[in-house]
Amino acid sequence: MSRSSTPPPSPPLLDVDGAVATITLNRPAHRNRLQEEDLHVLLRHFERIDDTPSVRVAVLTASTAGQTRPVFCAGYDMGNFDSPDSDPHFFERVPDALAALRPVTVCALNGSVYGGATDLVLACDLRVALAGIEFRMPAAVLGLHYYPGGLQRYVSRLGINGAKRAFLTGQPLSAETLDRFGCLAALADAGGFGDAVDGLVRQAAALAPLAAQATKLSLDEIARGQPDLAAMRARERLTLASDDFREGRRAFAERRTPDFKGR
């Protein structure tokens, strides 16, 4: 994006284009550090996405315009903890809401990420990272015990050893290390990053949305250690009886691309 077309700094932006919604953190001059206002805007964006049935994929990314070294997000502005009106538990509502979104979510991690923003990355279903960036969780360095939902996501995405390495050393993890932990769907250099994100988004958007969204719910329940077998069977029955499943079988037999309607 050219400098002239770069939007001015603002709370996170939302763009909905057909089946894809893109949220962009947009305070690059401040390394996209999250303010209280940004959290409220993100929650409103999530509500709009969930209320737009045509959206099948939601992408979370950041503007890094003008940065010498790209930073996706420097985390939550710690100054907010000093405000007498601050709710210390408000931040965790945002990654929880992101994780619960109906569509498949993709994090286009186009810069380094720190603190609570790492949980936004992990709250997405799929992640594409730019080679050479770093991922750091300094909670214990700052004297903080992290909130339960974030700890659960760390263990779910990085495994117990990866989570302990992140929290109990406070040292950065490279994108390559995240990839070795199995945390990334793709790792790409600057020249191939956009294509890697676009390819993953196209793949996710091409899935039968009813099946993809139902499967996402079941996988997340399993990851939390709360499998609901009755609910999973109900989702299975729903997809077995769906127009999408009939269309998928017809398209397979006719060797064409299916035209899924989400019903």
HELIX and SHEET records of a PDB file:
HELIX    1   1 ARG A    3  SER A    5  5                                   3    
HELIX    2   2 PRO A   28  HIS A   30  5                                   3    
HELIX    3   3 GLU A   36  ASP A   50  1                                  15    
HELIX    4   4 MET A   78  ASP A   82  5                                   5    
HELIX    5   5 ARG A   93  ALA A   99  1                                   7    
HELIX    6   6 ALA A  117  ALA A  123  1                                   7    
HELIX    7   7 ALA A  140  LEU A  142  5                                   3    
HELIX    8   8 PRO A  148  THR A  169  1                                  22    
HELIX    9   9 ALA A  175  ARG A  180  1                                   6    
HELIX   10  10 ALA A  190  ALA A  205  1                                  16    
HELIX   11  11 PRO A  209  ALA A  223  1                                  15    
HELIX   12  12 LEU A  229  LEU A  240  1                                  12    
HELIX   13  13 ASP A  243  GLU A  254  1                                  12    
SHEET    1   A 6 LEU A  13  ASP A  17  0                                        
SHEET    2   A 6 VAL A  20  LEU A  25 -1                                        
SHEET    3   A 6 VAL A  57  ALA A  62  1                                        
SHEET    4   A 6 VAL A 104  LEU A 109  1                                        
SHEET    5   A 6 LEU A 126  LEU A 130  1                                        
SHEET    6   A 6 ALA A 186  ALA A 188  1                                        
SHEET    1   B 4 VAL A  71  CYS A  73  0                                        
SHEET    2   B 4 SER A 112  TYR A 114  1                                        
SHEET    3   B 4 GLU A 134  ARG A 136  1                                        
SHEET    4   B 4 LEU A 173  SER A 174 -1                                        
END                                                                             
